[in-house]
Amino acid sequence: MNYQGFHGNYQGGDGGFMSPGVGSPAIDSSQKKKNRSQTLLPITAAIFHKAEYNSTEDVFRHDDIDIHQVTIVGVIREVQEAATNISYKIDDMTGDLVSVRKWIDAEDPSDNLKRSECREDTYVRVVGNMKSFNDGQMRSVMAFSLVPIKDFDEISFHFLDVIYANLSLKKAPNLSIANNNTDAPLNRFSNDPLGGGFNDAGLTGNNKVVFNYISACTAEQGISIMELKQKTKNIGEVQLRNSLEWLSNEGHIYSTIDDDHFRSTSN
């Protein structure tokens, strides 16, 4: 039984949200990162805060479901702008506020307009990665898409989607992280026209340029962000980091000695 979701009409940014991959329990950490599940999961604030953090696997889990990429719908209660990022507090009335952070793209002329639309008391849909800090004691969503809700039916659809996803994943263990099949999409979000597929042929634009430089590096520790910045001077730092995030989420690359060094999974 595939979880198809109720509401698959929104555009979720630079993600081609694919079904989960898996690693054997005996593999090393780099292999786990390669095969990490990156299914887009609709959640609520209650799930966000109740999810338990496994520091060994670096993963949040709720009801035996691994949580990595998430989408949440709620109203913005607080906005704090810094030089390079914006922090939001999102309220969906199911629990405590959800902390969300998004990088500022100073080189994108439309970014100012997008930010101006996402102010306090605005309902938004957030898509991003659930991240842990201080061994799970602090958590937030690193967003790569944060857009205002235009149709308020989307709020109701989202909560239905949360219920449906949870029931579907519980009833279909073959769709859990233990499933080795990476071909069948877990939900409708994998049809996002802005996203690439799991194979290299789907890469375009900045993602393709960054991936090619990473693939060309044969060093054991991989290539550093500093080296990539020097090689991709026509790509701004925000776009570079967005590409690295996307390539990592899609399983094309993985970090090595630290979070600033990357290798291609095809090497």
C-alpha positions in Angstrom: 0.0 0.0 0.0 1.6 3.2 -1.1 1.0 6.4 0.8 -0.2 8.8 -1.9 -1.3 11.7 0.3 -4.4 13.8 0.0 -2.8 17.1 -1.1 0.0 17.0 -3.6 -0.6 20.3 -5.5 1.9 22.6 -3.8 5.4 23.1 -5.1 7.9 21.9 -2.4 11.1 23.8 -3.6 14.2 22.1 -4.9 13.3 18.6 -3.7 12.4 15.5 -5.7 11.0 13.7 -2.6 11.7 10.1 -3.1 11.0 6.9 -1.3 13.3 5.7 1.4 16.6 3.8 1.0 18.1 1.6 3.6 21.5 0.6 5.1 22.4 -2.6 6.8 22.8 -2.2 10.6 26.5 -3.2 10.2 27.5 -0.5 7.7 29.5 2.6 8.7 28.2 6.1 9.2 29.0 7.3 5.7 27.0 4.5 4.2 24.1 5.2 6.5 24.1 8.8 5.2 24.1 7.5 1.7 21.0 5.4 2.3 19.2 7.6 4.7 15.4 7.8 4.2 14.4 11.1 2.7 10.7 10.6 2.4 8.7 13.9 2.8 6.4 13.3 5.8 3.5 15.6 6.7 3.7 16.3 10.5 2.1 18.5 13.2 3.8 20.5 16.0 2.7 17.8 18.4 4.7 15.2 16.4 7.6 17.6 16.0 8.0 17.8 19.8 7.1 14.2 20.7 9.5 12.6 18.3 12.4 10.9 20.1 15.9 11.5 19.0 18.3 8.6 18.4 21.8 10.1 18.7 23.5 6.9 17.4 21.6 7.0 14.1 21.1 10.8 14.1 17.4 10.5 13.4 14.1 11.5 14.9 11.5 8.8 15.3 7.8 8.8 16.1 5.6 5.7 16.3 8.4 3.7 14.8 8.5 6.1 11.8 11.8 7.8 10.9 11.5 11.6 10.4 13.9 13.4 8.1 12.2 15.7 5.5 8.9 17.2 6.8 6.2 19.5 5.8 4.1 21.4 8.3 1.3 24.0 8.0 0.7 26.7 10.5 0.6 30.4 11.3 3.7 32.5 11.9 3.8 33.8 15.4 7.3 35.3 15.5 10.0 36.4 13.0 13.6 37.2 13.7 15.9 38.3 11.0 19.7 37.9 11.1 22.3 38.7 8.5 22.2 35.3 6.8 19.0 33.6 7.9 15.5 34.2 9.3 14.1 32.3 12.3 10.3 31.7 12.5 8.0 30.3 15.1 5.2 28.4 13.6 1.9 27.5 15.4 -0.5 24.9 14.2 -2.5 24.7 17.5 -1.5 21.1 18.2 1.5 21.8 20.5 4.3 24.2 21.3 5.6 26.4 18.6 7.9 24.9 15.9 11.3 26.6 15.3 12.0 27.1 11.6 15.1 28.6 10.1 15.6 29.6 6.4 18.8 30.9 4.7 18.5 34.4 3.1 19.3 34.4 -0.6 20.7 37.9 -1.0 21.5 37.2 -4.7 17.9 36.4 -5.6 16.0 39.5 -6.5 12.7 37.8 -5.6 13.8 36.8 -2.2 12.9 40.1 -0.6 9.4 39.8 -1.9 9.1 36.2 -0.7 10.2 37.2 2.8 7.8 40.2 2.9 4.9 37.8 2.3 5.9 35.6 5.3 5.2 37.9 8.3 3.5 37.4 11.6 -0.1 36.1 11.5 0.4 34.6 8.0 -0.4 31.0 7.4 2.4 29.2 5.6 3.5 25.8 4.4 7.0 24.8 5.5 9.1 22.1 3.8 12.5 21.2 5.1 14.7 18.9 7.1 14.2 18.2 10.8 17.5 18.9 12.6 18.9 18.2 16.0 21.2 20.4 18.2 22.7 19.5 21.5 22.0 15.8 21.2 18.3 16.3 20.4 17.6 18.7 23.2 17.0 21.5 20.7 15.3 20.9 17.4 14.3 22.9 14.4 13.3 22.7 10.7 15.9 23.9 8.3 13.5 25.1 5.6 14.2 25.2 1.8 10.6 26.2 1.1 8.3 28.5 3.1 5.3 29.9 1.2 2.1 31.6 2.2 -1.2 29.5 2.2 -3.5 30.9 -0.5 -6.3 28.4 -0.2 -7.3 27.7 3.4 -8.6 24.3 2.5 -4.9 23.4 2.3 -4.8 23.6 6.1 -7.6 21.0 6.5 -6.0 18.8 3.8 -2.7 18.9 5.6 -4.1 17.5 8.8 -5.9 14.8 6.9 -2.6 14.1 5.2 -0.8 13.7 8.5 -3.4 11.1 9.7 -3.4 9.3 6.4 0.4 9.2 6.2 0.7 7.8 9.7 -1.9 5.1 9.2 -0.4 4.2 5.8 3.1 3.8 7.1 2.0 1.7 10.0 0.0 -0.6 7.8 2.7 -0.9 5.2 6.0 -2.0 6.8 7.4 -2.5 3.3 7.5 1.3 3.1 9.5 1.8 6.2 13.2 2.4 6.4 13.8 -1.3 6.3 12.7 -1.4 2.7 15.5 -1.6 0.1 13.3 -0.5 -2.8 14.2 3.0 -3.8 12.2 3.0 -7.1 8.6 3.4 -5.9 7.7 6.8 -4.7 6.2 6.9 -1.2 4.0 9.8 -1.8 2.7 12.2 -4.4 5.4 14.8 -3.6 7.9 12.8 -5.7 6.2 14.2 -8.8 7.4 17.7 -8.0 8.5 19.1 -11.4 11.1 21.3 -9.7 12.8 18.2 -8.3 15.3 15.8 -9.8 15.1 12.1 -9.7 17.5 9.8 -7.8 19.8 9.2 -10.8 22.3 11.7 -12.1 20.5 12.3 -15.4 17.9 14.4 -13.5 20.5 17.0 -12.3 20.3 20.5 -13.8 21.6 24.0 -13.2 23.6 24.6 -10.0 22.9 21.1 -8.7 24.6 19.6 -11.7 27.6 21.9 -11.6 28.2 21.3 -7.8 27.7 17.6 -8.2 30.3 17.4 -11.1 33.0 19.1 -9.0 32.3 16.7 -6.1 32.3 13.7 -8.3 35.7 14.8 -9.8 37.3 14.8 -6.4 39.1 11.5 -5.6 40.5 12.5 -2.2 39.4 10.2 0.6 38.1 13.1 2.7 36.2 14.5 -0.3 36.0 18.1 -1.3 35.5 21.0 1.2 33.0 23.8 0.9 35.8 26.3 0.7 37.2 24.5 -2.4 33.7 24.4 -3.9 33.3 28.1 -3.3 36.6 28.8 -5.2 35.5 26.5 -8.1 32.0 27.8 -8.3 32.5 31.6 -8.1 29.5 32.2 -10.3 27.3 30.5 -7.7 26.5 32.4 -4.5 27.2 30.8 -1.1 23.5 30.4 -0.4 22.8 28.7 -3.7 25.9 26.5 -3.1 24.6 25.4 0.3 21.1 24.9 -1.1 22.6 22.6 -3.8 24.7 20.7 -1.2 21.6 20.2 1.0 19.5 19.0 -2.0 22.2 16.7 -3.3 22.7 15.2 0.2 18.9 14.8 0.7 18.6 13.1 -2.7 21.4 10.6 -2.0 23.9 12.0 -4.5 26.5 13.0 -2.0 27.4 12.4 1.7 29.6 14.2 4.2 32.9 12.6 5.3 35.3 13.8 8.0 32.9 16.7 9.0 29.8 18.5 7.7 32.0 20.7 5.4 33.5 17.9 3.3 31.6 15.9 0.7 32.0 12.9 -1.6 29.8 11.5 -4.4 27.9 8.3 -3.6 28.9 7.1 -7.1 32.6 7.3 -6.4 
